């Protein structure tokens, strides 16, 4: 065999090997809203499907989205609303497994501002979000608009989650901010912040946003999904099994599967938050029927990208794979 043929064969082999690995970026895998990613890995469900999945951690969903569009990763565990927002910009991305039907987010208010009783009272304040263009930013701007605040009445700044979010609040760089568990419980426990708006359950989400709000999901570029249906089906199999595990196990049993540093020194608080928040997850990965319309309504309220654009919601998600999950 000629040297060229051998080189070609080696190149083809390495390409085939590379194709077998699926890299998924998670918008902060220690956040309980994105629990299914690490849980599926811990339970061995990816390996059971014959998949080589690498999970990468990224503090803000908007950065994960950029990595996907750049082709650096094949999937993102992040909020479904990016699929709607990106279609408005001419990019086709779809949720292939819908993890949750409520955001699991809370607007936390610094204890230094007891006079603030509602979102409308945040006029003139600086609010923390994970990143600009992130889902926390979308939801913050929506709730400000709904509360009658004008653009410019609040300032949103990117502060991430966990320790960086807490430090920003302690230093009064932000007076309020949107975050998830376990950061919520940490701030409530120390008395440094209270809950202003709660989007952790389906009922609370309906009250605040007008419907279920499909949030955490596995989303991928539509072109990649169409070209890799077998791999996507295997991912759906693994994640649907994970969602069923969440639905049939206690917070304590789930916590045992997670890396110990996710507890941030408070395992009891972590378990309590898990038990309280489990209802946000879908039982089977299927998109809630009224969900996409709610997300479109939220984004249309304040987003110049989305307002007035024709969005084909049917192209922002698919339930084909989860419905065929084994």
Secondary structure, 3 states (H helix, E strand, C coil): CCHHHHHHHHHHHHHHHHHHEEEEEECCCCCHHHHHHHHHHHCCHHHHCCCEEEEEECCCHHHHHHHHHCCCCCEEEEECHHHHHHHHCCCCEEEEEECECCCCEEEEEECCCCCCCCHHHHCCCEEEECCCCCHHHHHHHHHHHHCCCCCCCCEEEECCCCHHHHHHHHCCCCCEEEECCCHHHHHHHHCCEEEEEEECCHHHHHHHHCCCCCCEEEEEEHHHHHHCHHHHHHHHHHHHHHHHHHHHCCHHHHHHHCCHHHHCCCHHHHHHHHHHHHHHECCCCCCCCCHHHHHHHHHHHHCCCCCCCCCCHHHCECCHHHHCCC
